[in-house]
Amino acid sequence: MTPQELFNTGKKYFETKNYPRAERAFVKLLQLGAPYADVQNMLGVIYHIEGKFNNAIEAFEEALKINPHYTEASLNLAVLYNDLGEYKKAKALYARVHKRKSSSGLDPIVRGKIANMHANLGDTYCGFGKYHEAAEEYKKALKWGPTFPDIRTKLGIAYRETGLKDLSIKELTKTVSEKPFYTPARLQLGITHYTAGNKKKAAQAWNEVLKKDKTNRLAKMYLKLCESPS
């Protein structure tokens, strides 16, 4: 394969979360000797997910050597340092990527990016069935983006999948309260109530979805579960 073909192949596998194949393609590409900041950054993400933290740090640092102004690599490395408890190093990196501070600390755009990075890592853990680890990442994400309903909903789902249904209901109820028109949270709240054996509350949640969206197919399908014999 040509360098461009290796890059395209690796990126395709990376975007579809097929990390082992992405890693192989990127390693082959780097063996050709050309500097690729994007490749080093993506390898850093892969190594972080795989728990190869030293390799991840080396990859992110290499990306920043190639491009010192690479915001995403800086944030990815900061998130990793934060996960490892290296708070001073994380803080120094955060300082690189923003000049203006809001009253709550970091620039809101930067906070949003950090929140989404943790959320993306949580999504990856969910994909491997590691819901405990996913929940931890979603909680970290919510520290940076506490008003993000999609992340709180994902936390509720992760709790449910680990058997923590009370915590799932708590998070999903909070999302529904803060974002009444965010349909995914109501749908998931109904699912948690149903799996907890409370068909009445499940039906209430799904009927609330239909009040706002009469054509919602998922809500209609789930309601049929409540009509079936126990």
Buried (B, 14 or more C-beta within 10 A) or exposed (E): EEBEEBBEBBBEBBEEBEBEBBBBBBEBBBEEEEEBBBBBBBBBBBBBBEEBBEBBBBBBBBBBEBBEEBBBBBBBBBBBBBBBEBEEBBEEBBEBBBEEEEEEEBBBEBBBBBBBBBBBBBBBBBEEEBBEBBBBBBBBBBEBBEEBBBBBBBBBBBBBBBEBBEBBBBBBBBBBEEBEEBBBBBBBBBBBBBBBEBBEBBBBBBBBBBEEBEEBEBBEEBBEBBEEEE
